[in-house]
Amino acid sequence: MAEATKQTKGEITAIRRADGESRTLAASLPRLVLEARRIAANVIHGLHGRRRAGTGENFWQYRRFISGEPSQNVDWRRSARDDHLYVREQEWEAAHTVWIWPDRSPSMAFASKQARDSKLERALIVTFALAELLVAGGERVGIPGLLNPTASRGVIDKMAQAMLHDSAERMSLPPSFVPSALAEIVVLSDFWSPIADIRNTLAGLSASGAHGALVQIVDPAEESFPYSGRIEFVEPEGHGVITAGRAESWMNDYVERVALHRDQIRAETSRLDWLFSTHTTDRSAAELLLFLHNGMTVGKGSLRSNVKAGLSA
């Protein structure tokens, strides 16, 4: 019970810190750069589908009638004021939701001396900041199993309160649910779960045709394995303790197993046309936020291009 209380207090502290940090981070990004990306998203055929012609109720623009179109498309009242025929276009209004899952399981509380934040704090900071930016751009944001999609400008408060009052077990991966085909999903986790669990989760999330990104948030120590001598490794989620007599002799095997695990995740995301990227907590949270927000506003293709170009967070 004492251990559970300690974990709960640690999570509350992380949520409250992330609340303030995320607001500062969201406000600090160059507004002109974000606006330029949003304009680009309106021009190309991105995932959002806002501000372009299609089925909807809001008037968008008049355009010249094209030979071969049905004559009923002509707006005769507008055409009577000119020597040309015009068609009245409506704005396409596709309901679009971004689901964000920040892993709040015990393993995310780890932070080495090289880290700026714990993995949990980094995941929460980026979740809150990304949600605020997306809502400001007219999107709906939700947390699977915890918060229904909302376009409220107080989205950070809603997210924080939902987490603070959440009594469910802290799971590493999102709960089973069926997002709409137009939805985007961002999962922020250390992804140290068994590859079979990750495959099952991805299969469920992508079954409806939704797309998304998996971002593996790791501590610098989990990348470099800077341990030597006799070290006791404690698994934070109840799977026991392992003692290494000479920890440095484990490094090569550790690095190989991490690389294999990532290759397996990457193979699964590639097969489903999802994205996979890694982010270490000694790097800037703004770097990861900009990477994700750019993908949400410009479209999946642009995010994939960034990954291919080696600019992934």
N, C-alpha and C positions, 0 to 999 in steps of 0.2 A: 504493500500500500504506500509505504514511504517513497519507494522508487517511482511509482506512478505519479505521486504528488510532485516529486522533483521534476519529472518529465513534463507534467502539465504546466508548472511554473515556468520552465524553460521555454515552452512553446508560447505561452502568453507574452513573455518578454520579447521573444523573436517577432511575434505578430505586431506588437506595439512599436517596436523599433522599425520594422519594415514599413509600417503605415507612414511614419514621418519621412523615412528615406525615399520611399517610392514617390511621394508627392514632390519632393525636391528634385528627384531625378526626372520625372515627367515634365516638370516646369522648366528644367534647364536645357532640354533639347532645342536646337535651333528651329524656331517656328517656320521660318522661311523654307528651310530644307524639307520639313515635313509637308508643308503646303505644296511645294513643287512635286513631291512624290504623289501627293493626293491628286493633283491635276493630271499627272502622267497616268495614274490609275483610271481616271475618267476617260482618257483618250483610247487606251489600249483595251483589249478584251481580257480583263482581269477576272478575279474570282468574285468581286463584289457586285458587279453588274449594276451599279448605281449611275445615274445621270447618263443613260443612253436609251435609245428608242426601244419601245416594246410595250407589252400590255401593262396598263396602269391607269390611275385616275388623274394624275397631275399632268398638266400641260407642260411640254418641254420646249418645242420649237415648231416653226413652220419650215418646210423644205419644198423645193421645186418638185412638181409631179414628174415622174419618170415614165416615159412611153412604155406601154405594156402593162402598167399597173391597172387594177380594177378601177373603173371610173367612180365607184362609191367612196374611194379613198379621198377624193378631192374635197377640200373645204371651199365651197362655192362662195361663201360670204367673204372670205379673205381674198379669194381669186378675183372677185368682182372689183376689187380696189386696184388691180394691176393688170398688166398685159400677159401675165403668166398664170399657170395653174399651180396651186399650192396644196400640200397635204399637211394636216395637223398631226403632229406626233406626240404621243404620250410618253411619260418617263417610265422606264421599266423598274418595278419595285419588287425585287426578290428579297424575301426575308432571309437575312444572313446572320448567323450566330457563330461566335468564336467561343469554344469551350476551352478553359485553361485548367489544367490539373497540376497543382504544386504538391509534390510528395512531402508529407509531413510525418513520415515514419521515423522511428528512433535513430536509424542510421544517418539521417540527414542532419542531426545535431552536431556531427563531428566538425572540428575546426582545428587545424594545425597552426603553428606560429607563422607560417608563410601566408596564411589566408587573410583576406580582408574581412570576410564574413564566414559564418558557418554555412554549410550547404543549405540548411533550412532558411536562414535569413536571406540568402541570395535568391532562392526560389520564390520566396514571398515578396521580396522587393520588386523583382521583375514581373511577377504576376500582377501585383497591384498597379504598378506603373503602366504596364501594357494595357490593362483593363481600362484605366483612366483615359489613355490616349485613344483607344478604340471607341469608347463611348463618346468621347469628344468628336470623333469622326462619324458618328451616327450608327455605330454598330451595337449589337446586343452581345453581352458577355455573361457566361455562366460557369459554374464549377460543377462538374458531374456529381450527382448525389448529394450536393450540399447547397447550391444556390441556383435557382431557376434563372434563365437568361433575362437580363435586365439592361435597359438603356438609361438607367438613372445616373445623373451626374454625381450622385453620392455612392458610386459603385464600390469605392475602396472601403467606405464605412460598412456597407452591406456585406462585403466579403469578410472583413475583419470580424464583424459581429457573428457571422455564420460560423466562422472557425472557432471563435472564443466559446460559443455555446454548443459546439459539436462534441457529443459524448461517445461517438462511434470509435471503434478501433482504428488506429492510424495505419492505413494500408499504403504500400509502396506504389501500387498501380491503380489507375482509375477503376471504379466499379463498372460492372457490366451495364451498358445502356446503348440505345440505338440513336445516334445523331442523324439529323437529316442529311440528305445527299449534298446539300449546299453548305453544310457546316464545315468549319475548320477547327482543328483540335491541336492544342499545344500541351505536351506533357513534359513537365520539368521534374526530373528525378535523377538519382544517381544510377539507376538501372542496374543495381547489383543483384536484382532478382534472377532466378533461374531462367534460362533462355526459353524454356517451354512456357513459363508463365507470361513472358513478354510476347511470345508468338500468339498465345491465346487471346491476350488483351488486344493486340493489333488486329487480329482476325475479327473480333467483335466490333471494334470501333470502325473498321473499314467496310463492314458487310453491306452497309447502305450506300456505299460510294463516296463517303466523306473522306477528305484528305487532311493531312496534318503534319506535324513535326515532333520528333522526339529530341529533347535536348538533355544530354547527360551532364549534370552538374557534379563536378568532382573536386575534392581538395587537392592542392599541389602534392601533398604527401602520398595520396593515392595514385598519383601519376609516376612519381620518382622512386617510391619505396625507400626512403632515406634512413633505414633502420640497420643497426648492427648490434652484435652481442646478444645477450639473452633478453628476449622481449616476449611479453605476454600480450597476445591479441585477444580482445574481448569482443565477441559478436553482440551488437547492441539489441538484437531482436530475438534473444533467447535461444541461440543455437550453440552456446557453450564458449569455452576458452581454449585457445591453442597457444602453446609455448614453443618458441623457437630458440634453440640453444645458440645458434649462430645465424641471426636473422639475415645478415648480408648474403649468405649462401642461398637464400630463397629468392633473391631479386630477379634473376634471369627467368626462373619458372613463373614468377608472379607477372612479370612484364609480358611473357608469352601468353599466359592465360587471359590477361586483360585484353590483349590484342585480338585473341581468338573470340572472346565474348563480344567485342565491338564488331568484328567482322560478321559474326552471326546476326547481330542486330541490324547492321547495315544491309546485309543480304535480304533480310525480311522486309525492311522498309523500302528497299529498291524494288522488290517484287510487287509491292502494293502501291508503288508510286508515291510513297511518303518520303520525308526527309529525316536524316539523322545527323546530329552535330554534337560536339562536346564543348564544354565551357568550364574552365578552372576558376576557383574562387579567389585567386590572386590577381585576376584580371578585372577590368572595369565592368560594373553592372550595366553602365550605359552602352557599352559595346554590344552586349547581348540584347538589350532592349532595342537598340537601333536596328540590329540584324532582324529581330522578330517583327518589329513594327513595319519595317520596310517590306517584309514578305506579306504582311497582312494588307498593306495599302496598295502595293504595286501589283501583287499577284504571285501565285505559286511559281510561275516560270521564272520571275525575277529572283525569288529566294533560292531556287535551284541553281540559277546562274551564279549567285554569290558563293554557294557551296562549291561549285565546280572551279571557281576562280580562286579558291583558297581563302575567302574572306569570312568564312563561317566563324561564329563565336565559339 
